């Protein structure tokens, strides 16, 4: 499984390289296009509960960490954020309280009573404004909270003062100066004086800052918040682009589900591998030079396929060879047929290729283009057309626009095939448009049936259905020929290249039937 996906990445190396560049550029822009951020820091010193200090209560011991956590929670409250938002809105800010609070962080400085407040914004001025606004909102909110507590304490102390004063008045006449009365009066007076002193302290606190905190350092001038440097962003973007490109290629490959490896093609069709022919891109039709030049990759691959096929047939040259392919592989099947016909013609054999020439742009192969002035009859109803490849002739498979009868339309295909064999040594029938129905109809007349599969392009499901269709009609596929771009062809494939003569004989005219 891993090997099949590795082969996909190798075949799509150029696409991956292009996608890597594009995705890496996009990633680099995302990493750096956000602009610099600036942060401004203020320092706050927290205090204690002023109300408890005024009343003189002995509060339980509270660890510094717990008290600081309480202050951080108070700072992060919605009341502080909304107060800061209102102040910033007056300066032209449009963000909501929630958005602003996400830009401000507060953290205790170790176990000291200090809090660091950091505001982050896109410009130094805005960062400083943001930090100052939240610090001021926190101090103001803290002051109001403490003021409410002190006012409640003052109200309670005033009630106690009235009680103490009433008790003093009750201890005056007519009790006189009895010792017990004097002691009670002294205690009442002391209580009254204490309450009065506490009321004065509370009122004094109400007249000054009651926040219980102090700003040790206001928002400092903003500093640049360092992000990814260009030196770091470039390799990160390249790695992200490469991973994204590989992932995208593999995802598209999974969706298309093509035949990825040689083993997969053999398993789908239950047939041996005959070889591989580099056909190039689909928009590059097979030229005469690519097919006829014995040293070209196409001719070399076709020669290996011919040798393997003849070895499969116990050394005999097949007189009738049927080639099948899915409708998406029309150009590949036609080019393989032209290459095989050329390599047989170089051994002195006369070859006829039966297919529908020129029915679509995808079936146009330069090596099989016919020459209008070289047409000879074959039997009573068929005609063979000379091609630009010496020794190779084309016979229409079906009736064309000119009304010429085709091979598959003959009353007796067996008789028509016999007539072709009177004029030609090898007959190749290319069936790439009928979903193998034509091949199944004449499969019993063929010496071998070969399937052509474009590695990395032919859908696996279609190729499997092609083999099943032939099996349903009693025919079978005897071998598989793979096609691939020329840049991916490996000449070192395990195909023997012996018994081939590269000397080209003079063009032999077919014998008219």
N, C-alpha and C positions, 0 to 999 in steps of 0.2 A: 504493500500500500504506500509506504513512504517513498519507495523507488518510483512509483507511478507519478506521484506529485512532484518529485524531483525532476522527472523528465518533462513535466509541464513547465516548470520554471526554466529549464534549459531551452525548451522550444520558444518560450515567450521572453527570452532574454532582452531582445530589443524593446519590446513593449514595456517590460519591467524597468529598463533603463530610462525610457521616456517618462513613464509614470513617476519614477523615483525623483527625477529632476523637478517635475511639476509639483508633486506633493511636498518635496523638501522645500521648494520655494514658498509654497503656501504655509508650511509649518514655520519657516523662518519668519515670515511676515506676522504670523500669529504670535510668535514668541517675542517679537521686537516692536511690532506696530502699535502696541498698547500705549507707548510713550512711558516716560519716567514718572514714578510716583514720589511724592515728598512726604516726610513725616516730621511733625513738631511735637516736642515733649514738654510736659509740665510736671512739677513735683508738688504733692499735697501731703501735709502732716496732719494726721488724724488726732482728735482729742478724746475726752471722756464725756460721760453723761452729765451735763451741767445741772440738770434738775436734781439729780441725786446729790451732787456736791452742795447745792444750795440748801437742800433739806437736811444735809448732814447724815445721809444714810450710809451704812456700811454695806456696799454692794458686794455680791459674791465675786470671787476671783474669776476673771475671764481671760483665757490664754490669748496671747497676741494674735496668733493665727486665726482664732475664732472671731476676734474683734475685727481684724482686717477683712476676713471673708464677709462679715456683715456690711462693712463699708463698701466693698466691691459690689455686693448685691444691691446696696442702696444706689450706688453710682450708676449701675446698669438698669435701674428701674425705668418704667415708661414715663414717670413724672419728670425725671431729669431730661430724658430724650425729648419729650414734647416741649419743655421749657427752652432747651437749646435750639430746637427747630424753629420756634417762634422768633428767637433772637436772630437766627441766621436768615430767616425769611425776610426780615427787615433789611438785610444786606444784599438781597437779591438771590438767595439760594432757593432752589425749587425742589430739592429732595425731601422725601418724607422723613418722619422721625425714625422709622425703622431703618431706612437706608442710611441715615446719618449715624445711627448707633452702631451699624455694622462697620463703619470706618474708624471708630474710636475704640481703643482697648485700654483697660486699666488693670494693673497688676501690682501686688505688694512687692516691696524691695526687701527681700529676705524676711527677717523677723523684726525689722524696725517698724515704727509707726508711719512709714512713708509709703505713698502710693505714686506710681508713675502712670501718667495719663498720656497716651500717644494717639494723635490724630493723623490720618493719612488722606492726602488729596492730590489732585493732578498738578497743582501749582504750589509754590512755597507760601504765597499769601493765603490761599484757601486752607492749607494745612494748619497755619497758625490761627486763622479765624475759627476753624473747627475746634481745635483744642481749647482755645480760650472760651468759646461759647459753652462747651460742656463743663469746663472747670467752674465757670461762673454759675451755670445752672445747678451744678452739684452743691456749691457753697450756699447759694440762695435757698435751694430746697432744704438743705441741712439747717440753715438758720431759721426758716419758717417752722420746721418740725420741732427744733429746740424751743422756739418762742412759744409755740402752742403748749409744750410741756411746762415751761416756766410760768405761763399765765395760769395754767391749772394749779400749779403749786402756790402762786400768789393768792388765788381765790381761796384755797384751803387754809393758808396762813392767816388771811384776814378773818376767816371764820373763827380760827383759834384765838386770834387777838381779841375778838369781841367776847369770846367766852372767858378769856383771862381777865379782861377789864371788868366784866360783870362779877366775876368772883372777887376781885379786889374791892369793888363797891360794896359787895355783900359783907366783907370782913371789916368794914369801917364801923361806925357807931351803930348800935349802942353797946358793942362788946367791949369797948375801951381798950386798955393796954394789957390785957391778961397775957401771960407768957405763951400759952398755947395759941392764942389768937395771933400773937406777934409772929410765931413760927409759921403759921399757915399763911399769914399775909406776906411774909418774906418769900415763901415758896411761890406764892401766886405772882408776886412782883418779879421774881426771877424768871418764871415761865413767860410772863408778859414781855419782859425785856428781851428774852431770847427770840420769841416769835417776831417782835418788832424788828430786831436786828436781821433776822432772816428775810423779812419782807423788804427791808432796805437793800439787802444783797441781791434779792431777786429783781427788784426794780432797777438796780444798777446794771445787772446783766441784761435786762430788757433794753436799756438805753445804749448798750454797746453791741459788738458782734456776738451773736449767740449761736453761731454755726458749730462751734466746738472744733473747727478745723482751721488750718491756715495754709495759705499758698506760699510755699517756700521758694518756688521758681515758676514764674509765669511761662506761658508757651514760648519756647525758644525759637529762633529763626529756623525754618524748615531745612532739613537735610535730604539729600537724594537717597531714596530707598533702592538699594542695589538689587537688580534682578539678574537674569541670565546675561552675561556679557556676550559680545559677538563671537568671541573665541569659543565660548561654550555652546552658544545657540547654533552655530554652523554644524558641528558634528551631531548634536541632538536632532536637528532638523533632517540631516541626511539619514540617520538611523530610522527616524520616524517615517521618512519618505520611502525608504527601502522596505520596511516592514509593511507599510500601507500598500505599496505597489504589489508586493508578493501576496498579501492577503486579498487584494482586489482581484488579481489574476486567478488565484485559486478559487475564489468565490464564483467568479464568472465561469470557470471551468466546471465547478460542481453543478451549476445551473444548466450548463450545456450538456454535461456528461458525455464527452467525446471518448473515442478510443484513444487511450493514452500510451499503451505499450504494445510491443509485439506479442507478448504472452497473452494479453487481454484479447487481441484480435484473433489469435489462434483458438482460444477457449470459446469465444463467442460463436465461431463458425465450425469448430471441431475439425480444423484442417491445418496442414503443415504450412510453414512460412516458406515462400518461394524466393523472396528477396525484397529489396527496397529500391524504388526509383525516385530520384530527386526531381520533382516537377517544377520547383520554383513557386512563385506566387500565382494566384488564380488569374490575375490580370496580365500575366505574361504567357501568351500562347506559345506552344512548342514550335520552335523554328526548325527549318530544314537542317541547319548546321548542328543544332543541339541533338537532333535525332540521328543524323547520318554520320557525324564525326565519331569514329570509334573511340576517341580519347575523351569525349565529353562525359560528364557525370550521368546524363540521361542514358546515353548509349551503353556506358559501362554497367549501370544498374540493370538495364534491359537484357544485356548479355548474360549477366548472372542469373536472372529469372529464367531465360531460355535454357541454360545449362541445367539448372535445378529441375525444371519441368521435364526436360528430356530424360534426366536421370530417374525422375518419378515414373516415367513411362518406359522404363527398362531400356533407355537409350534410343527410343524411336522418336521421330519428329511427329508431333500431332498434326494430323491432316485437318481436323476441325477443332477449333478452340473457341469456347464461349467465354466472354468476359462480362461479368455483372458488377454493378455498383449501385449505390443509392442515387436518387435524383440529384442530390447535392454534389455528387462527385462525377458529374458528366465530363468536365474538362480533364480530370485526372485519368479517368478510364480511357478516354479517347487518346490522350497523349501516350499512355502506356501501350495501347494497341499500335500506335504509329511507331513507337520505339521498338517493340517486338517485331513488327513487320519489317522494319529496316534491318534489324540484326539477322533475321532469317533470309532476307534478300541478299545480304552480304555473303551468305553461304551458298548462293546460287539458286535458292528456292524462289519460286514465283508465288507471291502473296496477294490475297484479296482481303480487304477489310470491309465488312458489311456493317454499315451504320448510317444513320440519318445525318448527312453532312449539311452544315449550314442552317439547321433548324433553329438554332439560337446562338447568341454570341458566345455562350459558354462552351459550345461544342466546336467552335472554330479552332482548328489546329493547323498552323501554316504548313506543316509537313504533309498533311493529307488534303490540301487544297487541290482540286482537280484541274486538269488542263482541258479546256473545252474542245480543242482540235484533236484530241487523242481519245476516242471512244470506240470500243469494239463490242460487237454482240457476243453474248454468252448464252447459248441455247436459243430458244424461240422468243423468250420474253425479257431476258435480262441483258443489261449492258454494263460493261466495266469501263471505268473512267481512270485514265492515267493520272498520277499525282506528281507533285514536285519532288517526291522521294523516289529515286530510281528503283525499279523492280517492285513497286507497291502500287496496287490498283484499288479503287473504291467501287463498291456495289451498293446502291441504295437499299436500305432495309425496308422502307415503306414508300408509297407513291408520293412523289414530290409535286411541286407546283407546276412543273412542266408536263405532268401526266405520265411520267415514266414509271413503269411498274417496279415494285420493290420485291426483294427476296422473300420477305415474310408474307407477302400477299399471293404467292404462288399456290396453285391448287394442291400440289404435292411438294412440301418442303424437302422431302428426301430426294425426289427427282431433281429439284432445282439445285440441291447441294451436290448431287452427282454430276450435273452439268458444270458446276463451278470447279469441281475437282478435275474435270477433263482439261481445264485451262490453267488451273493453279495448283501448286503443291500444298499450300497452307491457306486455310480460310479462317479468318478471325471475325466472329460476330460480337459486336459491342452492344450490350443491352443495359442501358443506364437510365431508361425513362419509363419502363413498363413495370417497375417493381418486381423484376425477375420473372414475369409471366411469360415473356417471349423465350427466355432461356429455359424455363421449365417445359415449354411446348416442344422444343427441339433438343432438349438435353440428352435424349437417348441416341441422337445422331452424332453427338460430339465425343471426341476422344478425351476431353478434359474440360472442366468448368473452373474458371479462376475468378475470385472476387478481388476487386480493387478497393482499397480503404485508405483514406487520407488520415495519416497519423496526427492526432490532436485536433481534427476537424470533423471527421465523420461521427455523427451521434451513435453511441453504442447501441441504443435501443433499435434504431433503424437498421443497423448492420445485422443485429440478431434476428429481426423480423425477415430480413432478406434471406438468411439461411433457412429459417423456418418455412418460408414460402416455397423454396426449392424442395425442401424435404417433404412438404405436404403433397407435392406433385410427383414424387418419386425420383427426383434428381438430387444431386449432392454437389458440394463444392470440394474440389480436389486440392486447391491451394489458395494462398492469400498473398497478394502483392501490396505492399505498403508504399505510399507516396509521402514525400515530405519536402519542405523547402530545401533548395540546394545547399544552403549554408549549414544544414543539420545532417546532411548525408555523410555517412562514414564509409569511405571506400574499403576499410578493413573489415567489412561484414563477412561472415563465414560462408562465402559463396565461391565455388571453384570457377576459375576462368581458363579452362583448358579446352583444346579441341576447336578453338575459334580461329578462323582465318580472316584477317582484316582486309585482304585484297578484294577489291570490288570488281565483279565481272561486268561485262557489258550488259546493258539493260535488255532483258529478254521479253519479247512480245508474247502475250498469252495466245494460246491456240484457240481459235474460235470454234465453238461447238457446232 
